[in-house]
């Protein structure tokens, strides 16, 4: 009889004053059960009935001996053993498995809670966060989680890869976020830090050693397949996935959304929550830990990635699935890439030859106007003309305008010549300003540049310069003038000044028969 049935029978008899037969009909039980419940002043015992005999009972001693001798022996192998002989086991496998599970010794690890001191250790680990569409492709998003062991102060940073450069850069940013360095850094068997081995036998990457030496960190590698040894950051990764990312698919539509979420989530959610283990907020406990952190070095760690490569015959270098332009004279030469989170610098013989913004897309070619112009001229197997070089020397805007002219179905040389004439007439600075406006309006024509110059002159109330443009240039070109004789000027300077102005004027006006001026000396 259940305790609930016993209690209801007594209530019906005492409160509703029902007979035993009425109680039996209502509860749908036997009258003898009602009578037994009313005569018993104590509730029925919840102890289970005595176990029934089983086919496994005669073989339990042998099974226990096998399990003690071979703890890892499976239930299927034990079944094979006890089915041998004259008194073979005739039962099934399910009851055998249940019994073996009850007598097999538990060899799972027993964990010991570790008490961390302030500033003692920092745990770091990666987590995968799905994909995001960036530029023309989709990239996998990862998150690096860093947790101080004493205060549980948390820092997260989203990245588009788990390469060593991203790992080192995120660690530097985490230390700057905490404002100091702990004594240890605990990590698992990741490729950015461990070359081979694991745990105490781990062979660490030389660059990771250099990072730890810069910040005076003691590297502690966890054993392989041992996530419990860094359980705080493992819990932190789960917390990021379940709290920061769960239910935000509509908010996280671009890469910039992840960057904004990282810092705001740490400041407004993770570090100000009521931590169940600490029974307090991590931000409050961090105030106790902050003085125990060692100050950061004066110089920050350079986390840029250095990649040696060779420029292609098309004056391009490849990195991370994209191409970046270089000057044509660097083609086919070895170069060195210095890659940061936002820019790519290209060096040749320790000299910077190009700098581009970093692209996180795929199959993207990033060029500079001057590089493209050089490549176009080189591709035509022609040297840069004197006119084109003179226009390019005016500045980057003129160079870009020249490149846009090259792309138009027009005769480029005529426009270039006109622009150089405008520079001589109006001045270099005014022409550059007009070219910049033309680039802004995407109008590539020398007449439009001249119109902009005239409008600017009218706005400033300046007269428009009038270049000398003869109607018949050939008449000027046909005039043949003799080279002047410097001796004439010497004789003029040495001649005495006469008082008679009329005679001097006659002498000055004297001409020879062939139309040339002559100097007549006075006696």
C-alpha angles and dihedrals in degrees: 000000000000122000091237092056092048092051095048093049091053091047093052091049097045103034106028094030095224124167122248092254092050090050091049091051093048095045093038094229137120120283088232088060089053092049092049091050093050094048093049116082094188127061117256117270117260093214113126121244121265112283116259120239116269136202086240096062097088091051101045094096092053092046091051090051092051093049092048092050096041110024093180095051110128125234090245091058091046089052090054091051098049093047091064123092134031096298095050122171111258100186132098135270100248096065089045092053091050092052094045090051090054096052101034111106115249107241098174119128121273110216128215121211112242121217110214125205122224112278093007104119147002123204121206133184143158128246131189117233107181126252139312131198110241125174105319102341146039120259131193114249121218131182127211112210121198120187128183106226098220103043099022087228106169134210125181132186127184118220137178095229141016096233120141093254091057091044094051092044092051092050091052090050090049093053090048089050091053091044094226148040128263121214097249139031117205120201140157132243098297123154095233090066108020123057096184140338125034141238115005091351094054118131105214128213113262092230090052089051088052091051092050091047092051091055095031093240123160107226114222115187118200122227118263115276092008107120092157091073088070098030095148095063091040088058088045092056091051090048091053092051095046099039111022099036107024112102095006100101091116092050097046100064099130138034091251089060091061092050092052092046095054099063097034092050092051093048100040104031121011101044097038098047123109102260111217096211096044094039087221144060121290091224091059093047090047089064087066092047099044096078090051093058116096115242118259119256117265092244118054120231113264103234097175115128117243113209124178115209143144125253114240126239087260090063093252135123124209125224132160093349095310137095128230125194127239131184114284093246089063093057114125091009127118113258137179123231122210106195124191132171093273109019143037119215121195122205130189118188090348091304121114108238101170143007127196139173112260116252121209094192128094130256092005121150114208116193140169120231094241092050092049092048092051090048092051093050092045091048090057089056091236130121117241107270121239090248094053093046092050091052092048090052090064090075146280093296091055090047091053091046089051090052091051089050089054089058094053123090091244139101101271098194093064092054093044092051091050092050091051090051089051089052090054093048103038100025132254098271095052092048092049091052090050092048091051090053091048089053090049091054091040092234112140108190134113092223091057091051090051090050090053090051093052091048091052092049091052091048090054090044093238124146116253112249115245113217117207105259112166117203092228110032093178091068090061093044092052094057109105115203124184121236111266117251112231089205090073091063092047091054091048092052093047096047117105118247110248122213093219103085093185093059091046091051091049091049091048091050094049114119136181124242094259090059099258124130118251134194114229114201118216119232 
